[in-house]
Amino acid sequence: MAEYKLMKVCGRAKRAEFTTVHGTVQTPVFMNVGTVAAIKGGVSTEDLEKIGTQIELSNTYHLHVRTGDETIKKLGGLHKFMSWNKPILTDSGGFQVFSLADMRKIKEEGVTFRSHIDGHYIFMGPEESMQIQSNLGSTIAMAFDECPSSVATQQYVKKSIERTTRWLDRCKKKMQELNMREDTVNPHQLLFGINQGAVYNDLRIEHAKMITERELDGYAVGGLAVGETHQQMYDVLDHVVPYLPQDKPTYLMGVGTPANIIEAVDRGIDFFDCVYPSRNGRHGHVYTHHGHLNLMNAQYELDDNPIEEGCGCPVCQRYSRAYIRHLLKAKEMLGLRFCTLHNLYFYNHLMEEIREAIDSDNWDSWKKKTLDDLNEEKQNHKVMNQPKFYQKVINEELK
């Protein structure tokens, strides 16, 4: 049912169309993160449609513990539940489970952990993750994996990727079974495998070979942007992406800043997701083509310009920096909504610019100019890959 059509290649940068049962996606693409079937910041499904969202991402763990995947299945699945008719990708829950390091225990069968909501014990393994995602009826399900720490020993990481590969086989078998059931929400659900290996390039390559042999619908690179430097992340991508199939979607999980995305596209990645646009928007930080702005700063008190001149988002078409700053200072929800809406528009249309640059054989020059204009290193975006920030993101998304 799914088809990935590679349309253009510039170096390693890919331009493709991915056709699914819920519609065709133009890649490279950014998936807007609606963890619990909603994007924090008061952004509706109608908003997502208006700002050019192609895929929405929701989370298996969060929807399982609240409201419950069985309830959502009874209501017709996630698409009907949130009134969204385009593709949805569900994360397997593995990242959230393994972020609860002091609340879980790993065994070959799966992971036992405590709910962050009420502390009750939950068991999740490959079969449970696939069942939950089947109940949700997402377009793309992610395989259940272990996301080892970036500072884990090489010996531990090797055992971890071997276990993750065994879990992948169980995921694939369970999904095939679930897709054949008469009561399944989406009998065409796709499965993406996840490459792990921390920052050990030899293990990354070894694991890429393992999962490629499974002939999946797509392949993700996980376990990055969890404390390592940007350059370490790029180095891992330089080594591992050539070992993933070029004729299948490649997905870099949880990344990242606009510069991270551009650099990753240049290395062959074409699917992205990240909480930064919504999370930073809720704190008054907004993205522009010349770096980010903190609208809480006093310099915007009398600034009647839009967030960014020439931006086509509904916020910039009507409201000023001064007004948005006023809303933020007054702690009005509307201010958080405006910043989040602008940021998501910016990310979605950055991907559109990327696709146009590849289509027009202008990728290299566009990349250089855009990275120079963004100037993110001087904007202190490196903080986003530091461990304290990473844990802060996890804690906020678990609320």
WOCORMO-V43083 format. One record per pair of residues at least 24 apart in sequence whose C-alpha atoms are under 8 Angstrom apart, sorted by the first residue. I is the first residue (numbers start at 1). J is the second residue. D is the distance in whole Angstrom. If there is no record, write none. Layout:
BEGIN
I & J & D
I & J & D
END
This chain:
BEGIN
1 & 188 & 7
2 & 190 & 8
2 & 217 & 8
4 & 247 & 7
4 & 248 & 6
4 & 249 & 7
5 & 247 & 7
6 & 247 & 6
8 & 358 & 7
8 & 359 & 7
9 & 358 & 7
10 & 358 & 7
10 & 361 & 7
10 & 363 & 7
11 & 266 & 7
12 & 265 & 8
12 & 266 & 6
12 & 267 & 5
12 & 268 & 5
13 & 265 & 5
13 & 266 & 5
13 & 267 & 6
13 & 268 & 5
13 & 269 & 7
13 & 358 & 8
14 & 265 & 7
14 & 268 & 6
14 & 269 & 7
14 & 270 & 7
14 & 358 & 8
15 & 270 & 8
15 & 355 & 6
15 & 358 & 7
15 & 359 & 7
18 & 249 & 8
20 & 87 & 7
20 & 139 & 7
21 & 87 & 8
21 & 139 & 7
21 & 188 & 7
22 & 85 & 7
22 & 86 & 5
22 & 87 & 5
22 & 139 & 7
23 & 86 & 6
23 & 87 & 6
25 & 54 & 6
25 & 55 & 8
26 & 54 & 8
27 & 270 & 6
27 & 271 & 7
27 & 351 & 8
27 & 355 & 7
28 & 265 & 7
28 & 269 & 7
28 & 270 & 4
28 & 271 & 6
28 & 272 & 8
28 & 351 & 6
28 & 354 & 7
28 & 355 & 6
29 & 54 & 7
29 & 270 & 6
29 & 271 & 5
29 & 272 & 6
29 & 348 & 7
29 & 351 & 6
30 & 54 & 8
30 & 55 & 7
30 & 271 & 6
30 & 272 & 5
30 & 273 & 6
30 & 347 & 7
30 & 348 & 6
30 & 351 & 7
31 & 55 & 5
31 & 56 & 5
31 & 57 & 6
31 & 271 & 7
31 & 272 & 6
31 & 273 & 5
31 & 274 & 8
32 & 56 & 5
32 & 57 & 6
32 & 273 & 6
32 & 274 & 7
32 & 344 & 7
33 & 57 & 5
33 & 58 & 6
33 & 273 & 7
33 & 274 & 7
33 & 275 & 6
34 & 58 & 5
34 & 59 & 8
35 & 59 & 5
35 & 62 & 7
35 & 63 & 8
35 & 397 & 8
36 & 62 & 6
36 & 63 & 6
37 & 63 & 8
37 & 78 & 8
37 & 82 & 6
38 & 82 & 8
39 & 278 & 7
40 & 278 & 7
40 & 279 & 8
41 & 278 & 7
41 & 281 & 8
41 & 282 & 6
41 & 333 & 8
41 & 336 & 6
41 & 337 & 5
41 & 340 & 6
42 & 333 & 8
42 & 336 & 8
42 & 337 & 5
43 & 337 & 7
43 & 340 & 8
43 & 341 & 7
45 & 82 & 7
45 & 83 & 7
45 & 84 & 6
47 & 341 & 8
51 & 313 & 7
51 & 344 & 7
51 & 345 & 5
51 & 348 & 7
52 & 345 & 7
52 & 348 & 6
52 & 349 & 7
53 & 348 & 6
54 & 86 & 7
54 & 87 & 7
55 & 86 & 6
55 & 87 & 5
55 & 88 & 6
55 & 89 & 7
56 & 86 & 8
56 & 87 & 7
56 & 88 & 5
56 & 89 & 6
57 & 88 & 6
57 & 89 & 5
57 & 90 & 6
57 & 91 & 7
57 & 273 & 8
58 & 88 & 7
58 & 89 & 6
58 & 90 & 5
58 & 91 & 7
59 & 90 & 5
59 & 91 & 5
59 & 92 & 7
59 & 93 & 6
60 & 90 & 6
60 & 91 & 6
60 & 92 & 5
60 & 93 & 5
60 & 129 & 7
60 & 132 & 7
60 & 133 & 6
61 & 92 & 7
61 & 93 & 5
61 & 94 & 8
61 & 96 & 7
61 & 97 & 8
62 & 93 & 8
62 & 398 & 8
64 & 132 & 7
65 & 115 & 7
65 & 117 & 8
69 & 132 & 6
69 & 133 & 8
69 & 135 & 6
69 & 136 & 6
70 & 132 & 8
70 & 135 & 6
70 & 136 & 8
72 & 135 & 7
72 & 136 & 6
73 & 135 & 5
73 & 136 & 6
73 & 137 & 8
73 & 185 & 7
76 & 185 & 7
77 & 135 & 7
77 & 136 & 5
77 & 137 & 5
77 & 138 & 8
77 & 185 & 6
78 & 136 & 5
78 & 137 & 6
78 & 138 & 7
79 & 137 & 8
79 & 138 & 7
87 & 138 & 7
87 & 139 & 5
87 & 140 & 8
88 & 138 & 5
88 & 139 & 5
88 & 140 & 6
89 & 138 & 6
89 & 139 & 6
89 & 140 & 5
89 & 141 & 6
89 & 142 & 8
90 & 133 & 7
90 & 138 & 6
90 & 139 & 8
90 & 140 & 6
90 & 141 & 5
90 & 142 & 6
91 & 141 & 7
91 & 142 & 5
92 & 129 & 6
92 & 130 & 8
92 & 133 & 7
92 & 141 & 7
92 & 142 & 5
92 & 143 & 6
92 & 144 & 5
92 & 145 & 8
93 & 129 & 7
93 & 144 & 7
94 & 144 & 6
94 & 145 & 6
94 & 146 & 6
94 & 147 & 7
95 & 145 & 8
95 & 146 & 7
95 & 147 & 6
96 & 394 & 8
98 & 146 & 7
98 & 147 & 6
98 & 148 & 8
99 & 394 & 7
108 & 163 & 7
116 & 398 & 7
125 & 167 & 8
126 & 167 & 6
126 & 168 & 7
126 & 170 & 6
126 & 171 & 5
127 & 170 & 7
127 & 171 & 6
127 & 174 & 6
130 & 171 & 6
130 & 174 & 7
130 & 175 & 6
131 & 174 & 8
131 & 175 & 8
131 & 178 & 7
134 & 175 & 8
134 & 178 & 7
134 & 179 & 8
134 & 184 & 7
134 & 185 & 7
134 & 186 & 7
134 & 189 & 8
135 & 184 & 7
135 & 185 & 6
136 & 185 & 7
137 & 184 & 8
137 & 185 & 5
137 & 186 & 5
137 & 189 & 7
138 & 186 & 7
138 & 189 & 7
139 & 186 & 7
139 & 188 & 7
139 & 189 & 5
139 & 190 & 6
140 & 189 & 6
140 & 190 & 5
140 & 191 & 6
140 & 192 & 7
141 & 189 & 7
141 & 190 & 6
141 & 191 & 5
141 & 192 & 6
142 & 191 & 6
142 & 192 & 5
142 & 193 & 6
142 & 194 & 7
143 & 167 & 8
143 & 168 & 6
143 & 171 & 6
143 & 172 & 8
143 & 191 & 7
143 & 192 & 6
143 & 193 & 5
143 & 194 & 7
144 & 168 & 7
144 & 171 & 7
145 & 194 & 7
146 & 196 & 8
147 & 196 & 7
147 & 222 & 7
147 & 223 & 5
148 & 196 & 8
148 & 197 & 8
148 & 198 & 7
148 & 223 & 7
149 & 198 & 7
149 & 223 & 8
149 & 226 & 8
150 & 198 & 5
150 & 199 & 6
150 & 223 & 7
150 & 224 & 8
150 & 226 & 7
150 & 227 & 7
150 & 228 & 7
151 & 198 & 8
152 & 198 & 8
154 & 200 & 7
157 & 197 & 6
157 & 198 & 7
157 & 203 & 8
158 & 197 & 7
158 & 203 & 7
161 & 196 & 6
161 & 197 & 6
161 & 207 & 6
162 & 207 & 8
165 & 207 & 8
165 & 210 & 7
165 & 211 & 7
168 & 193 & 7
168 & 211 & 8
169 & 214 & 8
190 & 217 & 6
191 & 216 & 6
191 & 217 & 6
191 & 218 & 7
192 & 216 & 6
192 & 217 & 6
192 & 218 & 5
192 & 219 & 5
192 & 220 & 7
193 & 218 & 7
193 & 219 & 5
193 & 220 & 6
194 & 219 & 6
194 & 220 & 5
194 & 221 & 6
194 & 222 & 6
195 & 219 & 7
195 & 220 & 6
195 & 221 & 5
195 & 222 & 6
196 & 221 & 7
196 & 222 & 6
196 & 223 & 6
197 & 223 & 8
198 & 223 & 6
198 & 224 & 7
199 & 232 & 7
199 & 233 & 8
199 & 236 & 6
200 & 236 & 8
201 & 236 & 6
201 & 239 & 6
201 & 240 & 7
204 & 236 & 8
204 & 239 & 8
204 & 240 & 6
205 & 239 & 7
205 & 240 & 5
205 & 243 & 7
208 & 240 & 7
208 & 243 & 6
208 & 244 & 6
209 & 243 & 7
209 & 244 & 7
212 & 244 & 6
212 & 245 & 7
217 & 248 & 7
217 & 249 & 8
218 & 248 & 5
218 & 249 & 5
218 & 250 & 6
218 & 251 & 8
219 & 244 & 7
219 & 248 & 7
219 & 249 & 6
219 & 250 & 5
219 & 251 & 6
220 & 250 & 6
220 & 251 & 4
220 & 252 & 6
220 & 253 & 7
221 & 250 & 8
221 & 251 & 6
221 & 252 & 5
221 & 253 & 6
222 & 252 & 6
222 & 253 & 5
222 & 254 & 8
223 & 253 & 8
224 & 253 & 7
224 & 254 & 8
224 & 255 & 8
225 & 254 & 7
225 & 255 & 7
225 & 256 & 8
225 & 385 & 5
225 & 390 & 8
226 & 385 & 6
226 & 386 & 7
226 & 387 & 6
226 & 390 & 6
227 & 385 & 5
227 & 386 & 5
227 & 387 & 5
227 & 390 & 7
228 & 385 & 7
228 & 386 & 7
229 & 382 & 8
229 & 385 & 6
229 & 386 & 8
230 & 260 & 8
230 & 382 & 7
230 & 385 & 7
234 & 263 & 8
234 & 264 & 7
237 & 264 & 7
237 & 267 & 7
238 & 267 & 6
241 & 267 & 7
241 & 268 & 7
241 & 269 & 8
257 & 381 & 7
258 & 347 & 7
258 & 350 & 8
259 & 371 & 6
259 & 374 & 7
259 & 376 & 7
262 & 354 & 8
262 & 367 & 7
262 & 371 & 8
275 & 393 & 8
277 & 340 & 6
277 & 343 & 5
277 & 344 & 6
277 & 347 & 7
278 & 339 & 8
278 & 340 & 5
278 & 341 & 8
278 & 343 & 7
278 & 344 & 7
279 & 340 & 8
280 & 340 & 8
281 & 336 & 6
281 & 337 & 8
281 & 338 & 8
281 & 339 & 5
281 & 340 & 4
281 & 341 & 8
281 & 343 & 7
282 & 336 & 5
282 & 337 & 7
282 & 339 & 7
282 & 340 & 6
283 & 336 & 7
284 & 325 & 8
284 & 328 & 7
284 & 335 & 8
284 & 336 & 7
284 & 339 & 6
285 & 339 & 7
286 & 339 & 6
286 & 340 & 8
286 & 342 & 7
286 & 343 & 6
287 & 342 & 8
287 & 343 & 6
287 & 346 & 7
288 & 346 & 7
288 & 374 & 8
289 & 370 & 7
289 & 373 & 6
289 & 374 & 6
290 & 373 & 5
290 & 374 & 5
290 & 375 & 7
291 & 373 & 7
291 & 374 & 5
291 & 375 & 6
291 & 376 & 6
291 & 379 & 7
292 & 379 & 7
295 & 321 & 7
295 & 324 & 7
295 & 325 & 5
296 & 325 & 6
296 & 328 & 7
296 & 329 & 7
300 & 325 & 7
301 & 325 & 7
301 & 326 & 8
313 & 341 & 8
313 & 342 & 6
313 & 345 & 6
313 & 346 & 8
314 & 342 & 8
315 & 341 & 7
315 & 342 & 6
316 & 342 & 8
END
